[in-house]
Amino acid sequence: MPKYRVVLIDRGHVDVTLERQELAGVDAEVVPMAVSSEGEVIEAIADADVVLNSAFPMPRRVVEAMRHGKLIVRMGHGYEGVDLAAATARGIMVANVAGSTSEEVSNHALALMMNCARRLYQMDRGVRAGKWGELWSREVCGQIWGETVGIFGFGHIGRAFARKANALRMKVIAHDPWAGPWADLEEGVTLVPFDQLLRESDYITIHSNYGPESHHAFNAGAFAKMKKTAYLINTARGPVVDEKALIEALRSGRIAGAGLDVFEKEPVEPTNPLLKMENVILSPHIAGSSPGGWARIRRGAARDAARALQGLRPHSLVNPEVLGKLQLSDGRLGGRSPA
């Protein structure tokens, strides 16, 4: 019988061939579990040493259900659904797969920005409706070259977006209160205070994590400081934006438009006013999606599982304070043995 148990929880059955390949050198079984409720999650992970979590919230009561857990890996960038304090208190490391889909998400944000600038949504619908003459104009589309793009959140994805915006010869500014001074080293990017980002940007793209510090960072006060010609792009997390305030800003012409991949409530309710706005382009939280991106996420999560089970620190540990609860020996992390 294998020494360790690695459980991958998802909403449906998942082929775990890639995960088993990455864990081939570890005495561990990889078990896919299809779950649909918190109770099923608790039951699935109770005996797990490692949980690979595709999308499920893990509040304290779920974390504490792990009887001898060593690691929880959130299969993506965001990890706000995992109770870090509870995990740390129990000596459980938490990791994400940071950087795994930076290119996909930054490309999607760029596509939304360019669609907004060139008004492709309105153009496509108008041409199909026979409105060629009504739409045609030398001044109808916005400019990209020479415009200022503001990046809110300057981690892996924000930096990937910056490199692409620089290639388009845009002026790139960024704001990230959580980043260290190293962020200032990114070529062609100027770090600025939040108010300056709001005032100067022709486009703002959000790439921050979600938490108490970023909740409703873009609210009515923020929209009041933006240019009336500015566009907001959000491929991060819905609640970073106060959606009611955004809807009002779009209705009143306080800002020009928005490109949104994420929302405060998902799936979007059919009564959401954003669905009927001509100056908004929408997608269903798929910015990080691609076959290659998902494979990188799966392999990265499994590699960190292998590292943890071999007593090594995961590559992308998000609760480093937990290390004080784990024994260190020759650079390895000692942990509790499975029951």
C-alpha positions in Angstrom: 0.0 0.0 0.0 1.4 3.4 -0.9 2.8 5.5 1.9 1.1 8.8 0.9 -2.3 9.7 -0.5 -2.7 12.6 -3.0 -6.3 13.6 -3.7 -7.4 15.8 -6.6 -10.8 17.2 -6.1 -12.8 18.5 -9.0 -16.5 18.8 -10.1 -16.2 15.8 -12.4 -13.9 12.9 -13.1 -10.4 13.9 -14.0 -7.8 11.9 -15.8 -4.7 12.0 -13.5 -2.1 10.6 -15.9 -0.1 13.8 -15.8 -0.2 14.0 -12.0 0.9 10.3 -11.7 3.8 11.0 -14.1 5.1 13.8 -11.9 4.7 11.7 -8.7 6.2 8.6 -10.2 9.3 8.8 -8.0 7.3 9.1 -4.8 5.5 6.3 -2.9 2.1 7.9 -3.3 -1.2 7.1 -4.9 -3.1 9.8 -6.8 -6.8 9.6 -6.4 -9.3 11.8 -8.4 -12.4 12.6 -6.5 -15.5 14.1 -8.1 -17.2 16.3 -5.5 -20.1 18.8 -5.6 -20.6 20.0 -2.0 -18.6 20.9 1.0 -19.6 17.7 2.8 -18.2 15.7 -0.1 -15.0 17.7 -0.1 -14.5 17.0 3.6 -15.1 13.3 3.0 -12.7 13.2 0.1 -9.8 14.9 1.7 -10.0 13.5 5.3 -7.2 11.0 4.7 -5.2 13.0 2.2 -1.6 14.0 2.7 -1.9 16.4 -0.2 -4.9 18.0 -1.7 -4.8 19.3 -5.3 -7.8 21.7 -5.4 -9.1 22.9 -8.7 -11.8 25.3 -7.6 -13.4 24.6 -4.2 -13.5 26.9 -1.2 -11.6 25.5 1.8 -12.7 27.4 4.9 -11.5 26.4 8.4 -13.9 23.5 8.9 -12.7 22.0 5.6 -9.0 22.5 6.3 -9.4 21.0 9.8 -10.9 17.9 8.3 -7.5 16.9 7.0 -6.2 14.4 9.6 -2.6 14.4 8.6 -2.4 16.9 5.8 0.9 18.3 4.6 0.0 20.4 1.6 -2.9 22.1 -0.2 -2.3 23.2 -3.7 -4.7 25.6 -5.3 -4.5 24.8 -9.0 -4.3 28.4 -10.3 -3.1 31.8 -9.2 -5.8 32.7 -6.8 -5.9 31.1 -3.3 -8.3 33.4 -1.5 -10.7 30.5 -0.9 -8.3 28.6 1.3 -8.2 29.6 5.0 -4.5 30.3 5.4 -4.6 30.9 9.1 -6.3 27.5 9.7 -3.8 25.7 7.5 -0.8 27.4 9.2 -2.2 26.6 12.6 -2.3 22.9 11.7 1.2 22.9 10.0 -0.2 22.5 6.5 1.6 24.2 3.7 -0.5 26.0 1.1 0.8 26.6 -2.5 -0.6 27.9 -5.7 0.8 27.5 -9.2 1.9 31.0 -9.8 3.0 31.9 -13.2 1.6 28.8 -14.9 -0.9 30.7 -17.0 0.6 34.2 -17.0 0.8 34.2 -20.8 -2.8 33.1 -21.3 -4.2 35.6 -18.8 -2.1 38.5 -20.0 -3.0 37.7 -23.6 -6.7 37.6 -22.7 -6.5 41.0 -20.9 -4.7 42.3 -24.0 -7.4 41.0 -26.3 -10.1 42.6 -24.1 -8.2 45.9 -24.1 -7.8 45.9 -27.9 -11.4 44.9 -28.4 -12.5 47.9 -26.3 -10.1 50.2 -28.1 -11.2 49.2 -31.5 -14.8 48.7 -30.5 -14.8 45.3 -32.2 -17.9 44.1 -30.3 -20.0 47.0 -31.6 -18.4 46.8 -35.1 -19.1 43.1 -35.5 -22.8 43.4 -34.4 -23.3 46.5 -36.5 -21.9 45.1 -39.7 -24.0 41.9 -39.3 -27.1 44.2 -38.8 -26.3 46.1 -42.0 -25.2 49.3 -40.3 -21.9 49.8 -42.3 -22.7 53.4 -43.1 -23.7 54.3 -39.6 -20.5 52.8 -38.1 -17.9 54.0 -40.6 -15.8 56.9 -39.4 -12.2 58.0 -39.4 -12.4 58.7 -35.6 -14.6 55.8 -34.3 -11.8 53.6 -32.9 -9.4 54.3 -30.1 -5.6 54.4 -30.2 -3.2 51.9 -28.6 0.2 53.2 -29.6 1.3 56.0 -27.3 -1.6 55.5 -24.9 -1.1 54.9 -21.2 -2.0 51.6 -19.7 -2.1 51.2 -15.9 -1.5 47.8 -14.3 -3.0 47.2 -10.9 -1.1 44.3 -9.4 2.4 43.6 -10.6 3.0 40.0 -10.1 3.7 37.3 -12.8 0.6 38.2 -14.9 1.0 42.0 -14.5 4.7 41.8 -15.6 3.7 39.6 -18.6 1.1 42.1 -19.6 3.7 45.0 -19.3 6.1 43.3 -21.7 3.4 43.0 -24.3 2.2 46.6 -23.8 5.8 47.8 -24.2 6.0 45.9 -27.5 2.9 47.9 -28.6 4.8 51.1 -27.7 2.4 52.1 -24.9 3.4 54.0 -21.8 3.2 51.5 -19.0 2.6 52.5 -15.4 1.8 50.1 -12.5 0.6 50.1 -8.9 1.2 47.3 -6.5 1.3 48.0 -2.7 2.2 44.4 -2.1 5.2 44.2 -4.4 8.8 44.7 -3.2 11.3 47.2 -4.6 12.4 44.6 -7.2 9.3 45.5 -9.2 10.9 48.9 -10.0 13.5 47.0 -12.1 11.0 45.9 -14.8 12.1 47.7 -18.0 9.8 50.2 -19.4 7.5 50.4 -16.4 7.0 53.2 -13.8 5.6 52.4 -10.4 3.1 55.1 -9.3 0.6 55.7 -6.5 -2.9 54.4 -7.0 -4.4 57.9 -7.5 -1.9 58.6 -10.3 -2.7 55.3 -11.9 -6.4 56.3 -12.0 -5.8 59.8 -13.3 -3.3 59.1 -16.0 -4.4 55.7 -17.5 -6.3 55.4 -20.8 -6.7 51.7 -20.0 -6.5 50.0 -16.6 -6.0 46.3 -16.3 -6.4 44.5 -13.0 -4.0 41.6 -12.1 -4.0 41.6 -8.3 -4.9 38.9 -5.9 -8.2 39.2 -4.1 -8.3 39.8 -0.3 -9.3 42.4 2.3 -6.7 44.8 0.9 -8.0 44.7 -2.7 -11.8 44.3 -2.0 -13.7 47.0 -4.0 -10.4 48.8 -4.7 -12.2 50.1 -7.8 -15.3 51.8 -6.3 -17.2 55.0 -7.1 -14.4 57.1 -5.7 -11.9 55.4 -8.0 -14.1 55.7 -11.1 -14.6 59.4 -10.4 -10.8 59.9 -10.7 -10.5 58.1 -14.0 -10.6 59.7 -17.5 -14.0 59.7 -19.1 -12.3 58.1 -22.1 -10.7 55.3 -20.0 -11.5 51.6 -20.1 -11.3 49.1 -17.3 -10.2 45.5 -17.9 -10.5 42.8 -15.2 -9.2 39.3 -15.6 -8.3 38.9 -11.9 -11.2 38.6 -9.4 -14.6 40.1 -9.6 -14.8 41.6 -6.1 -11.8 43.8 -6.7 -14.3 45.9 -8.5 -17.5 47.3 -6.9 -19.8 46.0 -9.6 -22.7 48.4 -8.8 -20.4 51.3 -8.9 -19.0 50.1 -12.2 -22.4 49.7 -13.7 -23.3 53.3 -12.7 -20.0 54.6 -14.1 -20.7 52.9 -17.4 -24.3 54.1 -17.5 -23.4 57.7 -16.8 -20.4 57.9 -19.1 -18.1 58.4 -16.2 -15.8 55.9 -18.0 -15.9 54.8 -21.6 -16.3 51.0 -21.2 -15.0 47.7 -19.7 -13.7 44.3 -20.7 -14.6 41.8 -18.0 -13.7 38.1 -17.5 -14.7 38.0 -13.8 -17.6 39.2 -11.8 -18.8 39.6 -8.2 -21.2 36.7 -8.7 -20.5 33.8 -11.0 -22.1 32.7 -13.2 -23.5 36.1 -14.1 -27.2 36.4 -13.3 -29.4 36.9 -16.4 -30.7 40.2 -14.9 -27.2 41.7 -14.5 -27.2 45.1 -16.4 -23.7 44.4 -17.8 -25.2 41.9 -20.1 -27.1 44.5 -22.1 -24.4 47.3 -22.2 -23.0 48.1 -25.6 -19.8 49.5 -24.1 -18.9 46.2 -22.3 -17.3 43.0 -23.6 -17.6 39.9 -21.5 -16.1 36.4 -21.2 -16.9 33.6 -18.6 -13.8 33.5 -16.4 -11.7 31.7 -18.9 -8.7 34.1 -19.2 -6.3 31.4 -18.1 -7.7 28.7 -20.2 -5.9 26.7 -22.9 -4.9 23.1 -23.2 -1.3 23.9 -22.6 -2.0 26.2 -19.7 -4.1 23.5 -17.9 -1.4 20.9 -18.4 1.2 23.3 -16.9 -1.1 23.9 -13.9 -1.6 20.1 -13.4 2.1 19.3 -13.7 3.1 22.2 -11.5 0.7 21.2 -8.8 1.9 17.6 -8.9 5.5 18.7 -8.7 4.9 20.6 -5.6 3.0 17.6 -4.1 6.1 15.5 -4.9 8.4 18.1 -3.3 6.3 18.3 -0.1 6.1 14.5 0.3 9.9 14.4 -0.1 10.3 16.9 2.7 11.1 19.9 0.4 9.5 23.3 0.3 6.9 23.8 -2.5 8.0 26.2 -5.3 5.2 28.7 -4.7 4.4 28.6 -0.9 1.8 31.2 0.0 2.0 30.8 3.8 5.7 30.8 4.5 5.0 31.4 8.2 4.1 27.7 8.4 7.7 26.8 8.1 8.2 27.7 11.8 5.9 24.8 12.7 7.9 22.3 10.6 11.2 20.7 11.4 14.1 21.6 9.2 16.8 19.1 8.5 19.5 19.4 5.8 17.2 21.8 3.9 14.3 19.4 4.1 11.0 19.8 5.7 10.1 17.2 8.3 6.5 16.7 8.9 4.0 14.4 10.4 3.9 10.9 9.2 0.6 9.6 7.9 -1.5 7.8 10.5 
